[in-house]
Amino acid sequence: MSYCSTQDEHMYFTQYSYRPASVEPAHKQQQQIATWVIQQLPTAFRYEHCGSTAIGVPGKGIIDIACLYPNVNADVAAKQRAVESIIPQLQALGCEWQLAKSMFPAYRPRLDIGVMIESSDRLNPSLGNVINVHIHLLEYHSIEHQKQRYFRQRLLCSKALRNQYMRIKADLVEQGITEHQAYGQAKSQFIKTILQELYQR
């Protein structure tokens, strides 16, 4: 278990705790946790809150953070070196390789960690639980980075798309598709449809 010394003594890093996909309500505390996590990460890199918790739609309740390393002009070896310089710093905080390590290319890995929030506030059911965090290492302004940004902003600007995305997730969980990789693949067509707009501009 890794602790961070911050002004908030009730929030600290802990071990990632895998849970099947579900549809957790979105809440404003997710934004606060994302901000706190970013403040703890190595200051040499840029970070962006992405994924469902950044959009404010129900989902797995996992906070996705993009850790953005400098653009290296599509040089795969340079990307790999940049990633290899970041990973030990994240592991020192307690981050672990994702369970399905081969899901992403080596120059675009994901590391996972948990955040524990301890509080006597019984009105908020999320407090006292481990909040899972996925840290995605991306090249700044790469195609992948642009896709994440576009998808986030597109849904933030459209209530209809947010509602559609929410219904898709709820339907998948109701069908029993709760393993993370299968769940991600099952909702990928909706995401691809949105991202097609990038190529039509």
C-alpha positions as CSV (number, residue, x, y, z in Angstrom):
1,M,0.0,0.0,0.0
2,S,1.5,3.4,-1.0
3,Y,0.6,6.6,0.8
4,C,0.8,10.1,-0.4
5,S,1.5,13.0,1.9
6,T,-1.1,15.7,1.1
7,Q,-3.2,18.3,2.9
8,D,-6.1,15.8,2.7
9,E,-5.1,13.1,5.2
10,H,-8.2,11.0,4.3
11,M,-7.1,10.3,0.7
12,Y,-4.3,8.0,-0.3
13,F,-3.1,5.5,-2.9
14,T,-3.8,1.9,-2.3
15,Q,-3.8,-1.4,-4.3
16,Y,-6.0,-1.6,-7.4
17,S,-9.0,-3.8,-6.8
18,Y,-10.5,-5.4,-9.9
19,R,-14.3,-5.4,-10.1
20,P,-16.6,-6.5,-12.9
21,A,-18.1,-3.8,-15.1
22,S,-21.2,-2.2,-13.7
23,V,-23.1,1.1,-14.1
24,E,-22.2,3.3,-11.2
25,P,-23.8,6.7,-10.9
26,A,-21.6,9.6,-11.9
27,H,-20.9,12.1,-9.1
28,K,-18.9,15.3,-8.6
29,Q,-16.4,13.6,-6.3
30,Q,-14.9,11.8,-9.2
31,Q,-13.7,15.1,-10.6
32,Q,-12.1,15.9,-7.3
33,I,-10.4,12.5,-7.1
34,A,-9.1,12.9,-10.6
35,T,-7.6,16.3,-9.7
36,W,-6.0,14.9,-6.5
37,V,-4.5,12.0,-8.5
38,I,-3.0,14.3,-11.1
39,Q,-1.5,16.4,-8.3
40,Q,0.4,13.4,-7.0
41,L,1.8,12.3,-10.4
42,P,5.3,13.2,-11.8
43,T,5.3,16.9,-12.6
44,A,7.4,16.5,-15.8
45,F,4.4,15.4,-17.8
46,R,0.9,16.7,-18.8
47,Y,-2.2,15.0,-17.6
48,E,-5.9,15.0,-18.7
49,H,-8.9,13.5,-17.0
50,C,-10.7,11.4,-19.7
51,G,-13.3,8.6,-19.9
52,S,-16.8,8.4,-18.5
53,T,-16.0,10.1,-15.2
54,A,-14.7,13.1,-17.1
55,I,-17.9,13.2,-19.1
56,G,-20.2,12.8,-16.1
57,V,-22.0,9.6,-17.3
58,P,-22.6,6.4,-15.3
59,G,-20.1,3.6,-15.8
60,K,-17.6,1.4,-14.0
61,G,-16.7,4.3,-11.8
62,I,-13.0,4.0,-12.8
63,I,-11.2,7.3,-13.2
64,D,-9.1,7.4,-16.4
65,I,-6.1,9.7,-16.5
66,A,-4.1,10.3,-19.7
67,C,-0.3,10.7,-18.9
68,L,1.0,12.6,-21.9
69,Y,4.6,12.3,-22.8
70,P,6.2,14.7,-25.4
71,N,5.5,14.2,-29.1
72,V,8.3,12.2,-30.7
73,N,7.2,12.4,-34.4
74,A,6.0,8.8,-34.8
75,D,9.4,7.3,-33.9
76,V,8.3,4.1,-32.2
77,A,11.7,3.5,-30.5
78,A,11.6,7.1,-29.1
79,K,8.1,6.5,-27.8
80,Q,9.2,3.3,-26.1
81,R,12.1,5.1,-24.4
82,A,9.7,7.9,-23.2
83,V,7.4,5.3,-21.7
84,E,10.2,3.4,-20.1
85,S,11.3,6.6,-18.3
86,I,7.8,7.2,-16.9
87,I,6.9,3.7,-15.7
88,P,9.3,3.4,-12.8
89,Q,8.1,6.8,-11.5
90,L,4.5,5.5,-11.5
91,Q,5.4,2.2,-10.0
92,A,7.1,4.0,-7.2
93,L,3.7,5.5,-6.3
94,G,2.2,2.0,-6.3
95,C,0.9,1.7,-9.8
96,E,0.8,-1.8,-11.3
97,W,0.6,-3.1,-14.8
98,Q,-3.0,-3.7,-16.0
99,L,-4.3,-7.3,-15.8
100,A,-4.5,-7.6,-19.6
101,K,-1.1,-6.1,-20.2
102,S,-1.1,-7.0,-23.9
103,M,-4.3,-5.0,-24.6
104,F,-2.4,-1.9,-25.6
105,P,0.9,-1.4,-27.6
106,A,4.1,-1.2,-25.6
107,Y,4.4,2.5,-26.3
108,R,0.8,3.1,-25.1
109,P,0.5,1.1,-21.9
110,R,-1.9,1.4,-19.0
111,L,-1.0,1.2,-15.3
112,D,-3.6,0.9,-12.5
113,I,-3.8,2.0,-8.9
114,G,-6.5,2.5,-6.3
115,V,-7.4,5.6,-4.2
116,M,-8.8,5.1,-0.7
117,I,-11.1,7.8,0.7
118,E,-11.8,7.6,4.4
119,S,-14.6,9.8,5.8
120,S,-17.3,9.7,8.4
121,D,-19.8,11.1,5.8
122,R,-22.4,8.4,5.6
123,L,-24.5,10.3,3.1
124,N,-22.0,9.5,0.3
125,P,-21.9,5.8,-0.4
126,S,-18.6,6.1,-2.4
127,L,-16.6,7.3,0.6
128,G,-14.6,4.6,2.3
129,N,-14.3,2.5,-0.8
130,V,-11.4,2.0,-3.2
131,I,-11.8,4.1,-6.3
132,N,-9.9,2.5,-9.2
133,V,-7.7,4.6,-11.5
134,H,-6.4,3.7,-14.9
135,I,-3.4,5.7,-16.1
136,H,-2.9,5.7,-19.9
137,L,0.5,6.6,-21.2
138,L,-0.1,8.5,-24.5
139,E,2.1,10.6,-26.8
140,Y,0.9,14.2,-26.6
141,H,-1.2,15.2,-29.5
142,S,-1.0,11.8,-31.1
143,I,-4.0,10.4,-32.9
144,E,-5.0,8.4,-29.8
145,H,-4.8,11.6,-27.7
146,Q,-6.9,13.5,-30.2
147,K,-9.5,10.7,-30.2
148,Q,-9.8,10.8,-26.4
149,R,-10.2,14.6,-26.4
150,Y,-12.7,14.6,-29.2
151,F,-14.9,11.8,-27.7
152,R,-14.9,13.6,-24.3
153,Q,-15.8,17.0,-25.8
154,R,-18.3,15.6,-28.2
155,L,-20.3,13.9,-25.4
156,L,-19.9,16.9,-23.0
157,C,-21.7,18.9,-25.7
158,S,-24.5,16.5,-26.4
159,K,-27.0,15.3,-23.8
160,A,-28.5,12.9,-26.4
161,L,-25.2,11.2,-27.0
162,R,-24.5,10.9,-23.2
163,N,-27.9,9.3,-22.7
164,Q,-27.3,6.9,-25.6
165,Y,-23.9,5.9,-24.2
166,M,-25.4,5.4,-20.8
167,R,-28.1,3.1,-22.3
168,I,-25.6,1.0,-24.2
169,K,-23.6,0.5,-21.0
170,A,-26.7,-0.5,-19.0
171,D,-27.8,-2.9,-21.7
172,L,-24.3,-4.6,-21.7
173,V,-24.3,-5.1,-18.0
174,E,-27.9,-6.4,-18.1
175,Q,-26.7,-9.0,-20.7
176,G,-24.0,-10.1,-18.3
177,I,-21.1,-8.6,-20.3
178,T,-19.0,-7.5,-17.3
179,E,-15.4,-8.6,-18.0
180,H,-13.5,-5.4,-18.8
181,Q,-12.0,-6.3,-22.2
182,A,-15.3,-7.8,-23.5
183,Y,-17.2,-4.9,-22.1
184,G,-14.9,-2.4,-23.8
185,Q,-15.1,-4.2,-27.2
186,A,-18.9,-4.5,-27.0
187,K,-19.3,-0.7,-26.7
188,S,-16.5,0.2,-29.1
189,Q,-18.8,0.5,-32.1
190,F,-20.5,3.5,-30.5
191,I,-17.2,5.1,-29.8
192,K,-15.9,4.4,-33.3
193,T,-19.0,6.0,-34.8
194,I,-18.3,9.2,-32.9
195,L,-14.7,9.2,-33.8
196,Q,-15.5,8.8,-37.5
197,E,-16.5,12.5,-37.4
198,L,-12.8,13.4,-36.9
199,Y,-12.1,12.1,-40.4
200,Q,-15.0,13.9,-42.0
201,R,-14.1,17.4,-40.8
